[in-house]
């Protein structure tokens, strides 16, 4: 009971929780998989590439938000968030083998990712 209460307090305070991190990564992988399935020019080969790309996207998003203060979601900061999200998706193709996206795929994918992320509970990116 104390562990569950500790998780609730940590999540509310914005602190680190391993359970919270795992849930966000799983949600991120699901959102990314749905985005790849719905977006032309966006392809992920296999489960391993999906998991690694979800981690890479989360890390890049975290760095961008901390260093530049930009919320990298299509609905987070208007055109700035949209372009940032598309750049992050496009850059991930250079960092993860089996993650292929065209420029148009990244632009369309940023919108689809934002919509799917809004529908599925838990912020992924």
MODELLER restraints for C-alpha pairs under 7 A, 6 or more apart:
rsr = mdl.restraints
at = mdl.atoms
rsr.add(forms.Gaussian(group=physical.xy_distance, feature=features.Distance(at['CA:7:A'], at['CA:17:A']), mean=6.61, stdev=0.5))
rsr.add(forms.Gaussian(group=physical.xy_distance, feature=features.Distance(at['CA:10:A'], at['CA:16:A']), mean=6.49, stdev=0.5))
rsr.add(forms.Gaussian(group=physical.xy_distance, feature=features.Distance(at['CA:10:A'], at['CA:17:A']), mean=6.43, stdev=0.5))
rsr.add(forms.Gaussian(group=physical.xy_distance, feature=features.Distance(at['CA:11:A'], at['CA:17:A']), mean=6.93, stdev=0.5))
rsr.add(forms.Gaussian(group=physical.xy_distance, feature=features.Distance(at['CA:24:A'], at['CA:122:A']), mean=6.58, stdev=0.5))
rsr.add(forms.Gaussian(group=physical.xy_distance, feature=features.Distance(at['CA:24:A'], at['CA:123:A']), mean=6.67, stdev=0.5))
rsr.add(forms.Gaussian(group=physical.xy_distance, feature=features.Distance(at['CA:24:A'], at['CA:124:A']), mean=5.36, stdev=0.5))
rsr.add(forms.Gaussian(group=physical.xy_distance, feature=features.Distance(at['CA:25:A'], at['CA:54:A']), mean=6.57, stdev=0.5))
rsr.add(forms.Gaussian(group=physical.xy_distance, feature=features.Distance(at['CA:25:A'], at['CA:55:A']), mean=6.65, stdev=0.5))
rsr.add(forms.Gaussian(group=physical.xy_distance, feature=features.Distance(at['CA:25:A'], at['CA:124:A']), mean=6.78, stdev=0.5))
rsr.add(forms.Gaussian(group=physical.xy_distance, feature=features.Distance(at['CA:27:A'], at['CA:122:A']), mean=6.78, stdev=0.5))
rsr.add(forms.Gaussian(group=physical.xy_distance, feature=features.Distance(at['CA:27:A'], at['CA:124:A']), mean=5.78, stdev=0.5))
rsr.add(forms.Gaussian(group=physical.xy_distance, feature=features.Distance(at['CA:28:A'], at['CA:54:A']), mean=5.68, stdev=0.5))
rsr.add(forms.Gaussian(group=physical.xy_distance, feature=features.Distance(at['CA:28:A'], at['CA:124:A']), mean=4.33, stdev=0.5))
rsr.add(forms.Gaussian(group=physical.xy_distance, feature=features.Distance(at['CA:28:A'], at['CA:125:A']), mean=6.52, stdev=0.5))
rsr.add(forms.Gaussian(group=physical.xy_distance, feature=features.Distance(at['CA:29:A'], at['CA:50:A']), mean=6.19, stdev=0.5))
rsr.add(forms.Gaussian(group=physical.xy_distance, feature=features.Distance(at['CA:29:A'], at['CA:51:A']), mean=5.89, stdev=0.5))
rsr.add(forms.Gaussian(group=physical.xy_distance, feature=features.Distance(at['CA:29:A'], at['CA:54:A']), mean=5.14, stdev=0.5))
rsr.add(forms.Gaussian(group=physical.xy_distance, feature=features.Distance(at['CA:31:A'], at['CA:113:A']), mean=6.57, stdev=0.5))
rsr.add(forms.Gaussian(group=physical.xy_distance, feature=features.Distance(at['CA:31:A'], at['CA:116:A']), mean=6.15, stdev=0.5))
rsr.add(forms.Gaussian(group=physical.xy_distance, feature=features.Distance(at['CA:31:A'], at['CA:117:A']), mean=6.15, stdev=0.5))
rsr.add(forms.Gaussian(group=physical.xy_distance, feature=features.Distance(at['CA:32:A'], at['CA:54:A']), mean=6.85, stdev=0.5))
rsr.add(forms.Gaussian(group=physical.xy_distance, feature=features.Distance(at['CA:32:A'], at['CA:113:A']), mean=6.78, stdev=0.5))
rsr.add(forms.Gaussian(group=physical.xy_distance, feature=features.Distance(at['CA:33:A'], at['CA:50:A']), mean=6.86, stdev=0.5))
rsr.add(forms.Gaussian(group=physical.xy_distance, feature=features.Distance(at['CA:35:A'], at['CA:109:A']), mean=6.17, stdev=0.5))
rsr.add(forms.Gaussian(group=physical.xy_distance, feature=features.Distance(at['CA:35:A'], at['CA:112:A']), mean=5.83, stdev=0.5))
rsr.add(forms.Gaussian(group=physical.xy_distance, feature=features.Distance(at['CA:35:A'], at['CA:113:A']), mean=5.52, stdev=0.5))
rsr.add(forms.Gaussian(group=physical.xy_distance, feature=features.Distance(at['CA:36:A'], at['CA:42:A']), mean=5.18, stdev=0.5))
rsr.add(forms.Gaussian(group=physical.xy_distance, feature=features.Distance(at['CA:36:A'], at['CA:43:A']), mean=5.58, stdev=0.5))
rsr.add(forms.Gaussian(group=physical.xy_distance, feature=features.Distance(at['CA:36:A'], at['CA:44:A']), mean=6.65, stdev=0.5))
rsr.add(forms.Gaussian(group=physical.xy_distance, feature=features.Distance(at['CA:39:A'], at['CA:105:A']), mean=6.39, stdev=0.5))
rsr.add(forms.Gaussian(group=physical.xy_distance, feature=features.Distance(at['CA:39:A'], at['CA:108:A']), mean=6.60, stdev=0.5))
rsr.add(forms.Gaussian(group=physical.xy_distance, feature=features.Distance(at['CA:39:A'], at['CA:109:A']), mean=5.85, stdev=0.5))
rsr.add(forms.Gaussian(group=physical.xy_distance, feature=features.Distance(at['CA:40:A'], at['CA:105:A']), mean=5.87, stdev=0.5))
rsr.add(forms.Gaussian(group=physical.xy_distance, feature=features.Distance(at['CA:41:A'], at['CA:101:A']), mean=5.50, stdev=0.5))
rsr.add(forms.Gaussian(group=physical.xy_distance, feature=features.Distance(at['CA:41:A'], at['CA:102:A']), mean=5.39, stdev=0.5))
rsr.add(forms.Gaussian(group=physical.xy_distance, feature=features.Distance(at['CA:41:A'], at['CA:104:A']), mean=6.87, stdev=0.5))
rsr.add(forms.Gaussian(group=physical.xy_distance, feature=features.Distance(at['CA:41:A'], at['CA:105:A']), mean=4.43, stdev=0.5))
rsr.add(forms.Gaussian(group=physical.xy_distance, feature=features.Distance(at['CA:42:A'], at['CA:100:A']), mean=5.98, stdev=0.5))
rsr.add(forms.Gaussian(group=physical.xy_distance, feature=features.Distance(at['CA:42:A'], at['CA:101:A']), mean=4.41, stdev=0.5))
rsr.add(forms.Gaussian(group=physical.xy_distance, feature=features.Distance(at['CA:42:A'], at['CA:102:A']), mean=6.69, stdev=0.5))
rsr.add(forms.Gaussian(group=physical.xy_distance, feature=features.Distance(at['CA:42:A'], at['CA:105:A']), mean=5.20, stdev=0.5))
rsr.add(forms.Gaussian(group=physical.xy_distance, feature=features.Distance(at['CA:43:A'], at['CA:99:A']), mean=6.04, stdev=0.5))
rsr.add(forms.Gaussian(group=physical.xy_distance, feature=features.Distance(at['CA:43:A'], at['CA:100:A']), mean=5.16, stdev=0.5))
rsr.add(forms.Gaussian(group=physical.xy_distance, feature=features.Distance(at['CA:43:A'], at['CA:101:A']), mean=6.21, stdev=0.5))
rsr.add(forms.Gaussian(group=physical.xy_distance, feature=features.Distance(at['CA:44:A'], at['CA:50:A']), mean=6.24, stdev=0.5))
rsr.add(forms.Gaussian(group=physical.xy_distance, feature=features.Distance(at['CA:44:A'], at['CA:98:A']), mean=5.65, stdev=0.5))
rsr.add(forms.Gaussian(group=physical.xy_distance, feature=features.Distance(at['CA:44:A'], at['CA:99:A']), mean=4.63, stdev=0.5))
rsr.add(forms.Gaussian(group=physical.xy_distance, feature=features.Distance(at['CA:44:A'], at['CA:100:A']), mean=6.30, stdev=0.5))
rsr.add(forms.Gaussian(group=physical.xy_distance, feature=features.Distance(at['CA:45:A'], at['CA:98:A']), mean=4.85, stdev=0.5))
rsr.add(forms.Gaussian(group=physical.xy_distance, feature=features.Distance(at['CA:45:A'], at['CA:99:A']), mean=6.48, stdev=0.5))
rsr.add(forms.Gaussian(group=physical.xy_distance, feature=features.Distance(at['CA:49:A'], at['CA:96:A']), mean=6.80, stdev=0.5))
rsr.add(forms.Gaussian(group=physical.xy_distance, feature=features.Distance(at['CA:49:A'], at['CA:97:A']), mean=6.65, stdev=0.5))
rsr.add(forms.Gaussian(group=physical.xy_distance, feature=features.Distance(at['CA:49:A'], at['CA:98:A']), mean=5.57, stdev=0.5))
rsr.add(forms.Gaussian(group=physical.xy_distance, feature=features.Distance(at['CA:49:A'], at['CA:99:A']), mean=6.37, stdev=0.5))
rsr.add(forms.Gaussian(group=physical.xy_distance, feature=features.Distance(at['CA:52:A'], at['CA:96:A']), mean=6.96, stdev=0.5))
rsr.add(forms.Gaussian(group=physical.xy_distance, feature=features.Distance(at['CA:53:A'], at['CA:92:A']), mean=6.74, stdev=0.5))
rsr.add(forms.Gaussian(group=physical.xy_distance, feature=features.Distance(at['CA:53:A'], at['CA:96:A']), mean=6.12, stdev=0.5))
rsr.add(forms.Gaussian(group=physical.xy_distance, feature=features.Distance(at['CA:56:A'], at['CA:92:A']), mean=6.77, stdev=0.5))
rsr.add(forms.Gaussian(group=physical.xy_distance, feature=features.Distance(at['CA:57:A'], at['CA:88:A']), mean=6.78, stdev=0.5))
rsr.add(forms.Gaussian(group=physical.xy_distance, feature=features.Distance(at['CA:57:A'], at['CA:89:A']), mean=6.98, stdev=0.5))
rsr.add(forms.Gaussian(group=physical.xy_distance, feature=features.Distance(at['CA:57:A'], at['CA:92:A']), mean=6.70, stdev=0.5))
rsr.add(forms.Gaussian(group=physical.xy_distance, feature=features.Distance(at['CA:57:A'], at['CA:125:A']), mean=6.80, stdev=0.5))
rsr.add(forms.Gaussian(group=physical.xy_distance, feature=features.Distance(at['CA:58:A'], at['CA:125:A']), mean=5.40, stdev=0.5))
rsr.add(forms.Gaussian(group=physical.xy_distance, feature=features.Distance(at['CA:60:A'], at['CA:88:A']), mean=6.80, stdev=0.5))
rsr.add(forms.Gaussian(group=physical.xy_distance, feature=features.Distance(at['CA:61:A'], at['CA:72:A']), mean=6.42, stdev=0.5))
rsr.add(forms.Gaussian(group=physical.xy_distance, feature=features.Distance(at['CA:61:A'], at['CA:125:A']), mean=6.29, stdev=0.5))
rsr.add(forms.Gaussian(group=physical.xy_distance, feature=features.Distance(at['CA:64:A'], at['CA:70:A']), mean=6.39, stdev=0.5))
rsr.add(forms.Gaussian(group=physical.xy_distance, feature=features.Distance(at['CA:65:A'], at['CA:71:A']), mean=5.78, stdev=0.5))
rsr.add(forms.Gaussian(group=physical.xy_distance, feature=features.Distance(at['CA:70:A'], at['CA:81:A']), mean=6.71, stdev=0.5))
rsr.add(forms.Gaussian(group=physical.xy_distance, feature=features.Distance(at['CA:71:A'], at['CA:77:A']), mean=6.17, stdev=0.5))
rsr.add(forms.Gaussian(group=physical.xy_distance, feature=features.Distance(at['CA:71:A'], at['CA:81:A']), mean=5.79, stdev=0.5))
rsr.add(forms.Gaussian(group=physical.xy_distance, feature=features.Distance(at['CA:72:A'], at['CA:81:A']), mean=4.48, stdev=0.5))
rsr.add(forms.Gaussian(group=physical.xy_distance, feature=features.Distance(at['CA:72:A'], at['CA:82:A']), mean=6.72, stdev=0.5))
rsr.add(forms.Gaussian(group=physical.xy_distance, feature=features.Distance(at['CA:72:A'], at['CA:84:A']), mean=5.38, stdev=0.5))
rsr.add(forms.Gaussian(group=physical.xy_distance, feature=features.Distance(at['CA:72:A'], at['CA:85:A']), mean=4.89, stdev=0.5))
rsr.add(forms.Gaussian(group=physical.xy_distance, feature=features.Distance(at['CA:73:A'], at['CA:81:A']), mean=4.92, stdev=0.5))
rsr.add(forms.Gaussian(group=physical.xy_distance, feature=features.Distance(at['CA:73:A'], at['CA:82:A']), mean=5.76, stdev=0.5))
rsr.add(forms.Gaussian(group=physical.xy_distance, feature=features.Distance(at['CA:73:A'], at['CA:85:A']), mean=5.58, stdev=0.5))
rsr.add(forms.Gaussian(group=physical.xy_distance, feature=features.Distance(at['CA:73:A'], at['CA:114:A']), mean=6.14, stdev=0.5))
rsr.add(forms.Gaussian(group=physical.xy_distance, feature=features.Distance(at['CA:74:A'], at['CA:81:A']), mean=5.06, stdev=0.5))
rsr.add(forms.Gaussian(group=physical.xy_distance, feature=features.Distance(at['CA:74:A'], at['CA:82:A']), mean=3.78, stdev=0.5))
rsr.add(forms.Gaussian(group=physical.xy_distance, feature=features.Distance(at['CA:74:A'], at['CA:85:A']), mean=6.56, stdev=0.5))
rsr.add(forms.Gaussian(group=physical.xy_distance, feature=features.Distance(at['CA:74:A'], at['CA:110:A']), mean=6.39, stdev=0.5))
rsr.add(forms.Gaussian(group=physical.xy_distance, feature=features.Distance(at['CA:74:A'], at['CA:111:A']), mean=6.03, stdev=0.5))
rsr.add(forms.Gaussian(group=physical.xy_distance, feature=features.Distance(at['CA:74:A'], at['CA:114:A']), mean=5.73, stdev=0.5))
rsr.add(forms.Gaussian(group=physical.xy_distance, feature=features.Distance(at['CA:75:A'], at['CA:81:A']), mean=6.78, stdev=0.5))
rsr.add(forms.Gaussian(group=physical.xy_distance, feature=features.Distance(at['CA:75:A'], at['CA:114:A']), mean=6.85, stdev=0.5))
rsr.add(forms.Gaussian(group=physical.xy_distance, feature=features.Distance(at['CA:82:A'], at['CA:110:A']), mean=6.54, stdev=0.5))
rsr.add(forms.Gaussian(group=physical.xy_distance, feature=features.Distance(at['CA:85:A'], at['CA:110:A']), mean=5.69, stdev=0.5))
rsr.add(forms.Gaussian(group=physical.xy_distance, feature=features.Distance(at['CA:86:A'], at['CA:106:A']), mean=4.99, stdev=0.5))
rsr.add(forms.Gaussian(group=physical.xy_distance, feature=features.Distance(at['CA:86:A'], at['CA:107:A']), mean=5.13, stdev=0.5))
rsr.add(forms.Gaussian(group=physical.xy_distance, feature=features.Distance(at['CA:86:A'], at['CA:110:A']), mean=5.17, stdev=0.5))
rsr.add(forms.Gaussian(group=physical.xy_distance, feature=features.Distance(at['CA:89:A'], at['CA:106:A']), mean=5.75, stdev=0.5))
rsr.add(forms.Gaussian(group=physical.xy_distance, feature=features.Distance(at['CA:90:A'], at['CA:101:A']), mean=6.33, stdev=0.5))
rsr.add(forms.Gaussian(group=physical.xy_distance, feature=features.Distance(at['CA:90:A'], at['CA:103:A']), mean=6.68, stdev=0.5))
rsr.add(forms.Gaussian(group=physical.xy_distance, feature=features.Distance(at['CA:90:A'], at['CA:106:A']), mean=5.52, stdev=0.5))
rsr.add(forms.Gaussian(group=physical.xy_distance, feature=features.Distance(at['CA:93:A'], at['CA:99:A']), mean=5.14, stdev=0.5))
rsr.add(forms.Gaussian(group=physical.xy_distance, feature=features.Distance(at['CA:93:A'], at['CA:100:A']), mean=5.31, stdev=0.5))
rsr.add(forms.Gaussian(group=physical.xy_distance, feature=features.Distance(at['CA:93:A'], at['CA:101:A']), mean=6.27, stdev=0.5))
rsr.add(forms.Gaussian(group=physical.xy_distance, feature=features.Distance(at['CA:117:A'], at['CA:123:A']), mean=6.63, stdev=0.5))
rsr.add(forms.Gaussian(group=physical.xy_distance, feature=features.Distance(at['CA:117:A'], at['CA:124:A']), mean=6.71, stdev=0.5))
